[in-house]
Amino acid sequence: MAPSKQYSEGGQLQLMDAERIEEEEECFESIDKLISQGINSGDVKKLQDAGIYTCNGLMMHTKKSLTGIKGLSEAKVDKICEAAEKLLSQGFITGSDLLIKRKSVVRITTGSQALDKLLGGGIETLCITEAFGEFRSGKTQLAHTLCVSAQLPIHMHGGNGKVAYIDTEGTFRPERIVPIAERFGMDANAVLDNIIYARAYTYEHQYNLLLGLAAKMAEEPFRLLIVDSVIALFRVDFSGRGELAERQQKLAQMLSRLTKIAEEFNVAVYITNQVIADPGGGMFITDLKKPAGGHVLAHAATIRLMLRKGKGEQRVCKIFDAPNLPEGEAVFQVTSGGIMDAKD
Ligand SMILES: Nc1ncnc2c1ncn2[C@@H]1O[C@H](COP(=O)(O)OP(=O)(O)OP(=O)(O)O)[C@@H](O)[C@H]1O
């Protein structure tokens, strides 16, 4: 079996058997397994061509959307879903079983202990974390740091996995990865090789990139997906009040896709968002800002972080909304080595 990469104690990439990675990454059932349940390989191929690579992912589609795939009749879809149900147990589970399932959550360090503490350990897999704030508030720098820390071994508070980066504003800088990797004692070239990057130019392109990602995530161990920024293209491609309803509907579809990726592949999804003026914010406070994307984004993001500038290179992160984190703030700093604790 071909060797693949893993990290040593010092965080350097090492070679390890692909077999071991597979053992660790059995969090989903490959779509190929449907063949053992009597589904013919031609139909499995049709599912793959439609971007469905796992049985878990299949169960996240409605029958209506599956019958929309060319060559799949209603009867075939029924048979496929029945076969997938046999492979997965998708019904009710007990609270204790859910607690065991939640143990698979990985928390990826942000590079700052203060910020990690605020987040209960770091950026979580299985959900969407949104960071919003004004320009230069550190959203993209946090994304760059996570690109590296997601590759650290678990015992170093990393995710031991690859990273996918969708850039809608052209702000990703591979050269920033180099000093950040060095700071964590990792080989910068290997770290860059483990990041797959795509620049999106339209909201449709952004959505199609997500569909294509399923194939890659089913093949290799990914632990982090970044979309920086999730909303920018929607704000360009839909203009005015007249298109707002359609924009929100398409945004909801995109966010639903992100949630499904997080759950299907045990991946942390980190998205950045812009802020807009909040005219209804209050009579006495001028210059009040709120996150863009309205209720649709508010409901999709599990953990919402508000970033703002502090003194000098310091930045402040406030928990804006999170189901299981107490309210609080943490001060951190942007440095050439990425996000770090603030030095007073
Ligand atoms: N190499 C570096 N060393 C130290 N600080 C840096 C470095 N690179 C960027 N920064 C800091 O990070 C800030 C930019 O932060 P970032 O790009 O994350 O902002 P953002 O919140 O994503 O804003 P925008 O909405 O404009 O993309 C810069 O203003 C600078 O203060």
The ligand as an ORCA input file, in Angstrom:
! r2SCAN-3c Opt
* xyz 0 1
  N       2.403     39.171      8.197
  C       1.674     39.822      9.092
  N       2.194     40.147     10.293
  C       1.464     40.800     11.213
  N       0.197     41.187     11.017
  C      -0.363     40.897      9.847
  C       0.322     40.190      8.835
  N      -0.494     40.043      7.782
  C      -1.656     40.621      8.122
  N      -1.581     41.146      9.361
  C      -2.633     41.877     10.083
  O      -3.861     41.366      9.720
  C      -4.720     42.406      9.263
  C      -5.615     41.901      8.159
  O      -6.481     40.971      8.729
  P      -7.440     40.103      7.818
  O      -6.907     40.042      6.417
  O      -7.653     38.808      8.512
  O      -8.730     40.970      7.852
  P     -10.199     40.558      7.479
  O     -10.977     40.603      8.727
  O     -10.212     39.284      6.711
  O     -10.605     41.782      6.578
  P     -11.222     41.869      5.107
  O     -12.688     41.917      5.316
  O     -10.634     43.139      4.610
  O     -10.755     40.664      4.335
  C      -3.791     43.493      8.775
  O      -4.380     44.727      8.919
  C      -2.620     43.336      9.688
  O      -2.883     44.104     10.830
*
